[in-house]
Amino acid sequence: MSNATLLIELLTEELPPKALPRLGETFAGKIAEGLKNRGLVAADAGHRSFASPRRLAVTVAAVLAEAAAKEVTEKLMPVAVALDAEGKPTPALLKKMEAKGIPADALAGFERRMDGKAEALFHTALVPGARLADVLAGIVQEAVKALPIPKVMRWGDGDATFVRPVHKLTMLHGADVVPGVVLDLSAGRTTRGHRFMSRGEIDIATAEAYEPTLLAEGKVIPSFAERRAEIERQLLAEAARQQASIGDYADLLDEVAALVEHPTVYVGEFEAEFLAVPQECLILTMRSNQKYFPLFDATGKLLNRFLIVSNMQMEDASNIITGNQRVVRPRLSDARFFFEQDKKQKLDARLPRLASVVYHNKLGSQLERIDRLEALAGRIAGLLSADVAAAQRAARLAKADLVTDMVGEFPELQGIMGRYYALHDGEGEVVADAVQAHYQPRFAGDALPAGNVACAVALADKLDALVGFFGIGMVPTGDKDPFALRRAALGVLRILMETPLPLELPQLIEAAAAGFRPGLLTSEGFQGQLLDFMLERLKNLLREGAGGRDAVVADAVLALRPTRIDLVPAKLDAVEAFRALPESEALAAANKRIVNILKKTETQPGEPDIALLQEAAEKALFHQVNEIAPLVRSHVANENYTEALRVLAGLRTAVDAFFDGVMVMAEEPLTRQNRLALLAQLAGLMNQVADLSRLSA
């Protein structure tokens, strides 16, 4: 059966740039899925996605014009209903056959077999495969409906809806147009190229010719990935010619690749006097508002030049360059104006204005929050033997830049501008740095606050949010987390674990709760709920973070609900080393057995009595446990967890002998209770670093 490459293209008005890559991949994936479901293409067939500002397209190789016929077996009805006493078809069966289009001569081929407890009649027929011409329009319509589009629009006089108006539909199977109507458009072979660099309609001769034809005649690079790569190549080449770099550009590159179809890079510049403004302001203005790529020198300092990605290739690009320079100048002037105006009022003079900035209607204003942060940051700084006054001052000023003109215009600069203004006001660098760093880490992989003062303020900020919202019952559910509490929890955990800081997590939660007005936090048991939430976040962090940890090992360590998060990595390392020992599997299995035995006991075992020990194996285990217990506890107290578990591994022979030669659940009550007490003592000693029973399959 013949096959050929299939092309589908929707020619549209300009699509939303940030959504374009996902739209392209989803559209292509759904088309390929629809073809596979109908047997028109192999299950492992590949496809290519194309997405540009004005088009979504896909090509799929080796698509059949008609799928192969296949045998389909269908249950008709129970034999008792289908056949009379003489084995002849009943009216019910004949009616069923007529309804399904089964000819009368097929009756002899019906199969009788058991279906559950009753015998039934089954009919097997060869069903023709789907024809591409019959089903393709439906597949495209399904793909359109599956696109992640929050809002759709109508255009013209029709009823079709899409994220943007659609002007043409191309459907080619090899060189042939596949007939069909989608979004009120009849399929054809024509498309259009670049809005300005191409003229008129373009005929696509074959599906395979789509990409080269668009590139040659339409001046369009239809592949998002190839267009992105071409932009990156030009950017890096031009930056090298300028003896500069373009910094962190990945997100902006994705966005720009969704804005142009024929990219060309040009160099623009602005007056050097604007460099007196903090470079973060200028960078954000150029990247966010103008989609320019700022240039930096070898030290990371901003230059007064930038790269423009234009959708036009011109021999004389002077108009493009001067036009962009003219557009960016007012933006930079605004940033300079905001900066100069903001410096006229000190940060602490802005604090009264925070009284009118609502943090949350149940948790008060930002000014009330500042009072809590100041007290909590001071408390944490004291626990860390850090500069309490500096931590309190930084916490006091941490939110003041929220009421500056610059942060009002660019919320992304909160904290960053606070640092600049704090330094301008004469605050020390430690305080200024903490004002900026208290938002960190803002995302996965972000840098942590540097220094204990900054850590104290950052912890206070995140703990206040967590405790406050949990305390009023506003807990993340499913994928809903409007107050970014998961991010705050991960921030606390990363600061404690990676800095590391020797602080007790429950103590921090309690200290944060103490800062709220009495009666405000009314959610019952919220502190325990918050601790559970954070330990669950820690489990995810350990599994998914850099150098993800073994899930079984992480579960074993976290089963003991550790409160010193900074000690968790050492415990994980120790348990991983323990698992490599030949004794570990047997001890983990024994530990699991002990846990199961102790779960069934009605009373809590006390201390084992040496006088009640009878068997040699239980005496040997008792003496060995008590001999090594001080050493194990000493290693644990000194945070030498690997050595503690290595010592415990020496119990294997005694533990095996105990379970081989001793009946734990003896008939005599005192003997039974004493043996349970010995097992409880053993479990308590073995499970100080992790719940070793979790290591047993």
Summary of the structure (lengths in Angstrom):
residues: 697
radius of gyration: 35.5
end to end distance: 51.5
largest distance: 106.6
contacts: 2245
relative contact order: 0.05
helix: 53%
strand: 15%
